[in-house]
Structures are given as structure tokens and as C-alpha cells.
Amino acid sequence: MGGVGDDGGTAAGRVLTLLHRSGPLTRAAVTAELGLAASAVGAALGDLTALELVRVGEPLRGSSGVPAGRGRPSPVVEVNPDGPVAVAVQLSADRVTVGLVGLDRGVGHVRERILRGAETGPGVLMPVLAEAVSDAVLQTDRRCVGVCIAMPGFIRESDGFVRSSLHLGWDEVPLARRLAGMVPSGLPIAVGRASTLAVLAEFRYGVGRDATSMLALNCERVGVGGGFIDAGVQLTGAGYALEAGHIIVEPGGLRCPCGARGCLEMYADARALARAAGRRHDGGRGDTVAEIFDGAAAGDRAAREAVRVTAGHLVTGLTSLVNTLAPERVVLMGFLADLYRAAEDFVRDGLMASSVVARTGHIEIVTGELRDAALVGAAERAFASLLREPRTVMPADSS
């Protein structure tokens, strides 16, 4: 995926990327931030305005109604909220979620479909994904510039080839190539690792915005994924790095779909919480998990013990990760955020007691703040070409 802070591309691409990531700025601030000549910024904004990617507003005004600051007032520029969209798809072990995301990162037209066991094979699921993408495109009259599927697994992102997705039972599936022939013509298809994309979004736009280094663990009910960003660079390891769910926390324990025994995700996801409470996981609806958390909050002894046991395994996994990576900030997302909120003192105190790195480095633990982190991250990937070369992706005569 490249560096998180990579600002490559044309002058117009750099300006568009800055506005996409930062929100509205004065033209003077854009010039100062990018270190470009004022004339280059002016030309870039002219191109972006002609392509209807950016709009230029009035200068900032103070309380007196006159332009703020001294000298010639600088107009405010921002991405066009009616500009192009990307189709972002989150494919997890039990559901497909699809949304349209704009350059202003607004997420709309979200649709969700719960999957049953027989529906997760590639032969059955591929048409479901194609239909979901096609339906999303029909929901808007704005130009769609790309699609990205965020999914769990080992993925070769250069061509969207899924080497393996354990919880879906996929092996050696050329997802991007097959899907390209089933969706509206000309739509580029990208495929990315869901946890990597979600962590990227949280780092850029959520609780990681001011962090130098960030370790994040994400759980969408089934399985645990992770991501690590240090000095603006995301650790990807050719798409396989930081498979946090497969850290061993119970040697000789339950067998994981990966073939090992005692993996973190067998002891710290929603299924594990339900099992610890003596309940049956409800296959994606989330009712059982919500009932356990509610019961624990109300003082139910069995529910509180289930939360404590599951949170204890999370602490064990975090200890190994924190001691290895020494992040400034740990972010827990999805189900793990709910688990942390239910046992905050237990997790924090447990990590500080078991990790000298956490204790001496004053590492903070927080919960993610983006509601649709994986969808926002998928859109980042789908917008990549547009943000590098706006005129190539949206030639003037197509506006």
C-alpha cells in the first residue's frame, strides 16, 4: 500500500490529497503545507475545479464580517461534496457490507447482508459481491471511480489475488479479475486486507491522527486482525504481516482454522465470549454478545466472569505485541472496543503489570472512533489513482 504519508503524484494530485485528508483549507494554507509555488497551486486548483473535484469558497471572515487576517484574503478550498464516489465493500466471515464513500469521507447508501455457512464459498459469494457493487453504483448519479473489497485473509494486493481466507474457506481465488467481468464495465477493482485498511483509516482520520506509532487490533465478531503504523509507514509484510489473531495465547489449546492450537482469535473474539458464558454464538446478529455485555454491566456473575476470561486472553496477546512493537498508542476496534469498555481497568492494569514496555513507555489504550473504518479504508485504496493523477482518472471532457 506504500507509505501512509506518501504525497507522490502531480501537483493537482498533491493538492487533492491534502484537501481529502485535511478537510477545508485556505488557499494560503494549501500553499504553505505543500511547499509549492503559489502559481503551481493556482494552476492545480484551476484543474481540479474544472474537473469538479474541488470547489472554492469565500475567504474566512471574522466576527465583524470582514475577511480575517491581513493582506489579500485567501479563499477557502475543499473537495466537492458532490464529486466522485468509491464503492467500498467489507466482506467478513458472516456478512457483506457495502457503502458509497465520497472524497469528503462521507459514507452513504450502506447495505448489509448476513451470510449463512453455505454462502461463503467463492462460487456462491462472487455473484453476491457483484450484485452488491452493481446495486451501489445504481444508487447514485455521481461518478464512481473504483471499487475496493476489504476482506480477511492473505491477499496479493497488486492484482487482488486471494491466496487464502481462512474463515471464508477460500484458497487461490483471483477475486479482482473474476469480479471485474461481473460489475459495470470499466470499474477498477482492488482487494485489500480488511484489518490493514481499517487501521489505516483509524490512523489518518480517527484516534491515531496525532500518534507517532500505533498498534491496532480489530475484530468483526469472528477472528482478530491487526495493523501497525510507525513514523507514517504501515507494516504490511507483502500483505501477511501482523496476523495478530494467530499469536499463541493458550499452547495446546483449541485448534484454529490456521492449523495451530491456542490462537488469540479462538479466545478473544465474539465466539469466545459466547463460549465462555456458556452461550451459543448467534452467527452474526450480535444479540448474544450484547446480552452478555449488558449482563456483565448489571452485575450478572456468569457474564462478568466470561468478560474477564476473554479480556484476560486479550491482555496476553497484547503483552506479546506491545513488547515486540513498542507502540505509542494501542487502539482496540470493533468487538474488542466493546470488550475493553466492559473491562477497561482489568485490561489496562493487566497490560501494565505484564508488559514492562507498556509500563515504562506510558502506552495508552483507546478505542477506535470511526464507525465504518474498513469502508473508509477501502475507499482510500479505491481513490488512490484519482489522488495521484486526477486528470488521468477524470479527463475534463467526462465531467
N, C-alpha and C positions, 0 to 999 in steps of 0.2 A: 504493500500500500504506500510505501515511501514514508518520508518523514512527515510527522504531524504538522510541523511548521513550514513545510515546503511551500515557497511562494513562486515557483517557476511559472513560465508561460509568458505571454505577451504583456505589454503594459496594460491593455484593456483587461486581460485576464487577471492581472495582479490587483487592479482596481476593483473588479467584480468580486474577487475572492475576499478582499478586505471588507467590502460592504456586506457580503454574505455572512461573514463570520462576526463582524463587529456591530452591525446594525447601522442606522443613520449616522452620518458624519458630515461635518462641514467640508467643503472642497479644500480649504486650507489644511484641515486635519489629515485628509487623504494624502495631500502632497507631502506633508511633514512625515507621516507614518511610513510612506513607501520610499521616501528619499528620491523621488523622481522630479524632473523639471516641471514647473508649472505648465509649460506648453504641452508636455507629454501627457500630463493628467487631463488637461483640457481636451486634447485630441481623443484620448481614451474615453472620456465621458461623452464626447460627441458621438463616437461609435456606439457606445453602449446605450445611449438614449435613442439613437436611430434604430437599434435592434430591439427596442422596447424592453431592455433588461434592467435599466436604471431610470429613475426619474429624479429630476432636480426641483427642489422646492425653494421656498423663500428663505432668506437669511434668518438666523436666530435673532429673536427680538427680546429685549429686556422688559422689565415691568412697566417702563414708560412707553412701550410701544415702538421704540426706535431700535435699529439694529444694534445688537450687543457688541462690545469691543470697540477698538479704534480703527481708523482707516477704512478702506473699502470693505463693505460687508461680504462675508463669504456664504454662498448659498449652501443649503443642506442637501446632500445627495443620499439616496437609498436605493436598494433593489426594488424593482417594480413588483408590488404585491400581486399584480395580475399577470406577471410574467410566466415563464415556463414552469412545468412541474416534472417531478420524477415519480415513477411508481415504485414504492418501497414495499417489499414483501418480507414478512418474518415467518419462517417455517420452523416450527418446533415439533417436539415429539407428539404433541396431541392437538395441534391446531395450525391453521393458516390465517395470518392477519395481513391485510392489505390496506395501504393508505396512499394518498396523494400528498406529496410534500413539495412546497414552493421554495424559492430561493430565500424567502424570509423565514424558513424553517417551520412555517405553519403546516400542521398535519390535519388533513381533512378526508372525508369520504372513507372512513375506516370501516372495514368489513371483516368479520371474523367467522371462521368455520371450524367447528370441533371435528377432529379426526377420530375415527374408530380404528381398531387394530388392522383390519383388512384394507384400510385406505392409505396406508403409509408406504406401500411399495412403489417404486418409481413408475411402473406401468400404469398404475391407477392414479397416482398423485400428480403425474405430469399434466394430464388434461385438466385437472382441478386447478393447478397453478396457472395454466394458460388461460383458462376461462376467467379466473380471478383478475389476471392482468388485463385482459381484453375488456372486462366489465369496468375496471377502474378507468381505463382510457376513455370509455364512453361516458363516464360521469362528469367529464369536464370539457369545456370548449377551449381550454388553454393548451398550448403546445406541450406535448410530452417528449422529453429529450432522452429518456432512458429508463431502464428497469434494473433493480438490484434485488436479488434474493439473498436474504440473510438467514443462514441455517447452521445448525450444529454439524460438526464433522471436520474431516481433514480435506481441505479444499485447495486445489491449484488455482489461485485467483487469476493468473494470467489468461486462462481460457475458460474459467468456470467449470472445471472438471472436478467432480466429487469423488475423491479416492475412497472415502469411507464415511458413513454417517451411522454410528452405532445404534442410536435409539430409533432410527427410521429403517434400519436394516438395508442400507444402500452400500453397494461396493462398485467402484469403477463406472460411474454414471456421468456421461458428458452432458450435464444438465443445461448449460448455456447453449450449446449447439443444438440440442433437441428442441429446447423451448423456443429458440429463435424462429423455427419454422412453424410455430403454432400460435404466435402472437401477431398483432398488427405489423405489417411489413415495415422494415427499416428501423425498428426499435432495437437499440443495442441492449444486450442482456449481460449483466455482470452477476457474479455469485461471490459472496463473501462469508466468512466465518462470523456467526451472529454475535458471539461474545466480543470479538475484536472490534466489530462495528459499533456495538453498544458502548463499549468502553471509550472508543474514540469520541463518540457523541458526548458522553458524560464529561470527558476531559475538555473538550472545546466549549461546550455550552452549559454544562451543569456544575456540579460541585468541584470539578477538577480545574476550573478556569484559572485559578491563581496558584496551582500546585506546580512544583518543580518536578516531582516524581509521584506517580500514582499507581497503586495496585488496586484493581477492582475485580470482584467476584460477582458473577451474575447467575441467577437460577430462574428459569421459567418453568417452575414446577417439577420438571424431570431433568436430572443432570445438573452439573455445575461447570460453568465456563469461567475463564479469567482473561485478564489483559494487564499489561504493564507498560507504562509510558515514563520515560526518563529523559529529562532535558529536551522534551519535544519530540523524541523518537520512540515510536511504538515497536515493542519487541514482537516480531511475528514468526521468526524462525521458519521461513518458507511456508507459513500457514499452519504450522503444527505447534508452535511454542505455547508455553504456559497452559497446558491441559490440566488446569488446577483440579478438576474433578477426579483425576486419576492419581493424585497423591495418596499414598497408603496411610490410612489412619487406624486401621484395625488389621494387623498382619494375620493372615489366615482366616479372615472374616468372610462376609458374603461375597459370592462371585459376581463380578461386574461384567457387563457385555463386552468390555475390552479384553477379557480373559484373565485379568488379575483378581485377587481377592482383597477385600478391605478398602476399596477406593472411597475417597471422600464423598463422591456423589451418591454412593449407596447408603451413606449415613447422615447426610446433611441437606437432602432436598425434600420436597413436599411428600414424596412417598415414604421417606424415612421418618418424618414427623408422624405421619398417619400410622406407620407400623409401630413406632414407639408408644403411641397412645392406644394400641390395640384396635385400631380402626382400619378400614379398607380405603385405600386411595380412590377417589371418585372419578378418575380418568379425565381430569382436565377442567371440571366445573369449578373446583376450588371450595366447594361448600364444606367439605370435611376439614380442610386446613383452617378455614375461617372459624369454624366451630371450636376447634382445638385452641386457637389463639384467644377466642372470646372466653372459653372456659378457664384458661390459664389466668387471664386478667381478672376473672371473677373469683379466683381462688380455688378452682377445682384441682384437687391433689393430683389426679392422674394426668390431667392436661399440663399442669405445671412441671411434672416430672418428665413428660415427653418433650417439652420445650427445653428443659435443662439438659437432657441427654443429647438431643440433636444439636443444641448450641455448643455442648462440650466437644463434639466432633468437629464443629466448625472452628473452634479455638485450636484444636490440634492441627488442622490443616493450615490455618492462618499462621501458626507459630513457625512451621517449616518455611512457608512462603516469605514471611517477614524477615526471618533470619537470613534467608538467601538473597532477597532483593533489597531490603532496607528502604522501603518507600517512605516518602514524607507523609503520605495520606493513604489510608485504606478505605475503599468505597464498596459498600455492600448494596447489591441491586436486586430487584425482583423479590422472590420469596425470601432471600437472605436478608433483605432490608426489613421485611416483616419479622423474621426470626430475631434479628438484632433488636428491634424495637420492643419485642416481648421479653428479651433477656439482656438488656443493654449493660447493666452493671456486671452481670455474670461474664459476658463475653469480653468486655473491656478489662476487667480485673484479671480474668483468666489469661488473656494475652499478655498483659503486663507482667504477670507472675511467671509465665513460661518462656517469654522471649526477652533476652537481655537487649536485643536490638530495639524492640518496641519501647522498652523501659528507658533506656539511655537516650534514644533518638526522639523521645516525646512524640511518637507517631500518633496521629489522630485517626479515629474511626468515625466515618459518617455514612449516611445512607444516600443513595442516588436521588436526584431531584427531577430527572426527565421522565415523563410519563411514558413516552414512546421512544426510548433510547435506541433500540435496534432499528426502528423505522427511520429515525433521523440519521443514524449512522449509515444505513443502506442508501439513503438519498445522497449523502456525502459522496459515496462511491459512484452513484449514477450521474452526479453532476460534475465529476472530475474533469471530463473532456471539455465541457462547457466552460468551466472555470479557468482552464488553461488557454483555450483558443475559442473565445466566444464567437468570432466571425465565422470560423470554420463550421461550428455546430449549428449556428443560426445565421446563415447568409442573409444579407439585407433584403433580398427580394422575397424571402419566405415570411417576412413579418406581416 
